C-alpha cells in the first residue's frame, strides 16, 4: 500500500467515525465523496487493465552482440475514464530497468505508436517482449500491475567474431601422430591411376604399364590434416553479474575467432563444451562456422568440473591433435604446466588469458609460457584489447 493510499484510508476512516459520533451531515458528505473518489479510481484502473492491448513489431529471432534493434510498440485501451500515464515494461537482454520502460499517456479508444530500441550488450538466449504494464489512477491511489501474456519471443544474441590468426599446422609433421607415421614405408603405394599431365616419371608403375599397355601412376595415401582442439573454460565466474557476462562474451568470441580462422584454412576443428549439459562441436570447412556461433551463444558457464580437470580428461585425444587453443579467465600454475606439456608433445599451443591483471605473478606465468614456446596472450575483457 502506498503512503498516499494509507493517508486516504485514514482520512476516510476518520470522517466515518466523526459522522457516526456526531451525526453531522457534513462528515457523511465528505466520507461518501471520498468513497466515490476511490470507486472511480478503482473502476478506471480495472477497465484500463483489462482492455489494454499492446503489440510489438520488429523483434528478430537472432541478433549480434552489441546490436541495437529498433522496435515499434503499439498500445490502446477502451476505458473512457481518465488514468495516469501507463508504464510498459519490456523484457530484453539489457538489465537496466529505466531503459526497459516506456511511460506514456494513452488516451481512450486511440491507438498510440512508440519507437523503442532493444539493446543486446551480451551474448545468450533471452525471452524478450512486452512483459507487464503498470496502471495507476489520476489520483495515485491505486496501482495495478498486469502481466501481458503471449508477448514474448526467444532471441538469440550471437557472439561477435574476433579476428585471429590461424595456427600453423602441417600434416605429417605436427603432433604425436608424426612418430607413429615415421615407421611407415613411404615408397609403398596405395593404388594406381591413369597418367595425367604434370605427373612425374618416377611415380610411373612400369610393370603394370607394360602389362596393361597404358601408363599407370602410383598413388599414395596423404596423411590426414591434424585436428585443432579449442577448449573454453566454462566453469562459473566469480564476479558481479555484468562483469561475469562481459568475461563470458570475451571467452566465447575468442573461441569463435580461433575456430573460424582454422576452418578458413580447411583444418578440422573440435570444440568440447564441458558445461552441465556437455556437447561437442566439430567442423572441417568455413560453412560450419555458423554452428559454432550458435552453440557458443547458447552455452552456459556452469561446468561442474574445474578447467584443470577438463585439460586432464583431454589427454587421450592428443594423438590426433596438431594444435590446441586454451581460453580461460583463470590462469594458474597447473594450467600453465599442462600447456607446456602439450607443447613438448609437439603440438602448437595458444593460451588466451581473459583478464586485466597486471600483477607480477600473473606476468611471470605468461613469460614462462612464452619461454616454453607457447603462444600466451592476455586479453582485457572490458576493452577487448590485448594487454602488454
N, C-alpha and C positions, 0 to 999 in steps of 0.2 A: 504494500500500500504506500502510495506517495504521500509526502508531507502535506501537499495541498488537499488530497482526498481525506486525510485524517483530520485536518482542521475543519474541512467542510462537514464531515460527520459529527465532529464535536459541536460545531455551531448548530447543526440541525437538532442534535440531542438536547442542547441547552434550551433552544426555543421550545421544543416539545415539553420539557419539564416545566418551563416557565408558564406555558399555556395551560398545562394541567393544574399547576399550583394556583395561579391567579385567576384563570378563566378569562383573561383579557383576549379580545378578538384579534388584536394586532399580532400577538405571538402566534396564534393559529395561522394567520395570513402569511406571516414570514416563513413559518415552517412548511406550509403547503407550497409556497413559492420555491423554496429550496428543494422540496421533493420533486416538483415539476421540472426544475432545472436538472436534477440528477436523472430523471426519467428520460428527458430529451437527450442528454449526453449518452446514456446507455443505448437508446434506440439508434442514434446516429452512428455510433461505433459499430454496433452489431450489424446494421444494414450495410454499412460500407464494407465490413469484413467479409460478409457472405456474398456480396455482389461484385467484389473486386476481381478483375480479370487482368492477368499480366502475361505478356508474350515477349519472348526474346528471340531475336534473329541474328544470325552471323556466327553462332558458336560452331567451331570446327572440331572434328574428332581428333585432329593432330595439330600440334604447333611446335615451333622450335624454341628452345630456351632463350629467354631474353626478348621474345617477340611480344608485341602489343597488338591485340586483336580488337578492332572496332566492332561494337555491338549496337544494335538498335532495340530499345526496350519500349514496348507499348503498354499503356495501362489505362483502365477506365473502371468506373463503378456506377451503380444505378441508384444511389441513395440521394434523395432530394434535400436531406438535412445537412447543415454545414458541419465539416470536420476540420481538424488541424491538418498540417502538412503530413503526408504519408511517407514513411520511411520504407524503402525497398532494399533489402539486404541481399547481396549477390554472393554466392559461394564461388570462389575462384582460387587459383594457386597462391595468390598473394594474401598474406595473413593480416595485413593492415585493415582494421575494421573501417576506418574512415574512408579508405579508397574503395571499399566494397559497398558503400551505402549511397543510395540516391534518395534525397529528401526533396519532395516536390509537392506543390498544391495540385490536387486533382479536382477539377470542377465536376459536378454531377452530370452524367449522361454524355460527357465529352471524352473523346479518345486523345490522350496525350502521348507524344513520342519523345524519347530521350536518347541522347548519344552517350555511349558508355565505352570505356576501354578496359579490356581484360588483360592484365599483365601476367606474364609467365616467367618469374625470376628463377625457378628451379625446375629441374627435370623430375619426372614422376607421372603417376596416373592420378587424376583428380576428378571428383564429381563437381561439375560446375553448373551454374544456372541460378535462377532466382530461388532463394532459399526460404525467406519468410518476409512478411510485411508487418510493420508496426503502425497501428492506427490509434489515434488519440482524438478526443473531442476538443472543441474550441476552447473549453474552459480548463482543460488539463486535468479533469477529474478521473477519467477512465482511460486506461491504455490497454489495448488488446494486441496480442501477437498471434498471427495466423501463419501457419506453415503452408507454403504453396506446393502442392503435390503435382507430380508429373512434369516438373520444370527442369529437372537435372539431367545432364548427359555426361558421359565419361570423356575426358580429354586427356590424351597422351602428350606430355611435353617432352620432346626428344632432346637428348644432349647434343650440343654442337660438336662439330668435327674440329679437332685441334690438328693443325698441320705438323706432322712429324716425319723425320727421315726414316726410310725402311732399314731394317737390319741387313747387313751384308752377309748373305748365306750362300755357300757354294755347294751344290750337290756333289757328293762323293768325297768331300774334304772337310766336312763340318760335323762335329758331334761324335759320340761314341760309336755310331754305326760305321764310321770310316775304318775302325780297327777290324770289324768283322768282314768288311769287304776287301781288306788288304790281302787276304789269303785266296781270293778268287782268281781264277785264270782269265785274264783279260783277253787272251787270244782265242778262247772258245766261243764261237758264235752261237746265237740263239736261233738263227734261221737264215734263210736266203730270200732274195727278191731279184726281180729283173733289173738290168742295168738302167741307170738314169744319168742324164747329163750332169756332170760335176762330180761323179764318183771317182775315187782314186783307184789306181790299178792294184794296189796292194790288198784291197778288200775283195778282189775277184776270187771266187771259188773255182779254181781251174779244173779240178776233177769233174765236178758237176757240170761245168760249162762244156767240157769235151763230151760228156756222156749225153747231155740233153740238146746239144747243138745250139745253145743260146747262152749269152753272157749272164751269169748269176753273181750277185754280190752278197757277201756275208753281212748279216745284221747282228747287232749286239744290244743287249738289254741296257737301257740307260738307268742309272741309279735314280731312285725317286727323290724329289726335292724334299729336304728336311722340313719338319713342322716348325712353326713358331708358336710357342706356348705363352699366352698372356694371362697373368694371374693377378686379378684385382683383390685387394684386401676388403672383404665385405663384413668384417666384424663391426659391432656397434661403435659409433664415435662418441666419445665422452666430451661433449661440448654443448653450448647453447643451441637451441633448435635452428636458428638461422645460420649460425656458424657451421653446424654439422651438415646442413643442406648444401652450403657452399663447398665444403670439402668433398661431399659425395658427388656433386656436379663435376668437380675437377678430376676426381678419380675416374669417373665414367668417361669423360671427354678425352682423357689421355689414353685410356684403353681403346676407345673407338678410333682415335687417331692412329695408334700403333697398328690396330687391326687393318684399317683402311690402307695404310702405307704398304703392309705386307701383301694384301690382296691385290693392290695395283701392280705389284711385282710378280703376281701369279704364284706366290708362296702359300702353301697350306697354313691355315691359322686355326688354332684350338684355344678356346677360352672357357675354362671351367668356372661356373658361378656357384661358389660354395656357400650359398645363403641357407636359411632354414628350409627352403624348398629348392634343393640343388638341381642344377641343369648344366648343360654344356653346349657351347656354340662351336661350330666348325664351318669353314668355308675355304674355297680354292680360287675364287675369282671375285672381281670387284662387284659383280652383280649381286653377291650375297652380303654386301656391306649393310644393306638396309635391315637385314635380320639382326645383325649385331646392334645396330642403333635402337631398334625396337626393344630388344631384350635388355639393354642397358638402361632404357627408360623405365622399365617395369621392375628391375631387380631391387630387392630390399637389402639394406645393410643390417642384417640380423643373423649373421653366421654364428652357429653355436661353437665354432672352432676358432682358435687363435690362428693368426697368419703363419706362425712358426709350424703349427700342426699341418696346415694346408701345404706348406712347402715340403714337409717331410713325406706327406702322402703322395706327392707328385714325383717322388724319386724313381718310381718304377717306369715312368713314362719317358725318361730321359734318353732311352736308346734310340728313339726316333725324333729327337728334338735337336734342332740346329741352333735355335735362338730362344731366349727367354726374356720376357718383359715383366718386371715386378713393379706394381704400383701400390703404394701404401702410405697412409698418413702417419704411421708409426715405424720409424727405422730403429731397430735395436741391434745389439751386437750379434744375436743369434741369426737375425735376418741377413745381416752383412756376411756372416760366416757361410750361410747357405748360398748366397750369391757368389762368393769367392770359390766355393767348391764346384758350383756349376761351371764357372769359367775354367777351372782346372780340368774339368772333364772334356773341354774342347768346344763348349758352346759359346755363342755370342750372348752376352748378358747386359741388359739395360735396367737400371733401378731408378724409378721416379719416386721421390720423396715429396709428398704433399704437405708442406709446412712453411711457416715463415720464421722458423727458429734460426737464430744466428749464434747459438751457444758454442763454446769451444769444443765440448764433447760431441756435439752434433756435426760440426765441421770436420772433426777428426775421423768420424765414420765415413763420410763421403770421400775424404782424402785417402783413407785406407782402401776403399773400393776402387778408386781410380788407379792407385799404385798396382793393384792386382789385375788391371786390365778390364775392369767392369765399368761400363758407362753409368755414371752417377749424376743425377740432376735433381736439384731442389726447386720445386715449383710452388710459388706463393698462391694459395687458393683465393685470396682476396683480389689480387691484381692479375692472376693467370700468367704472370711473368716468371721467368727463371731467375732465381736468386744467385748471387755470386758465390 
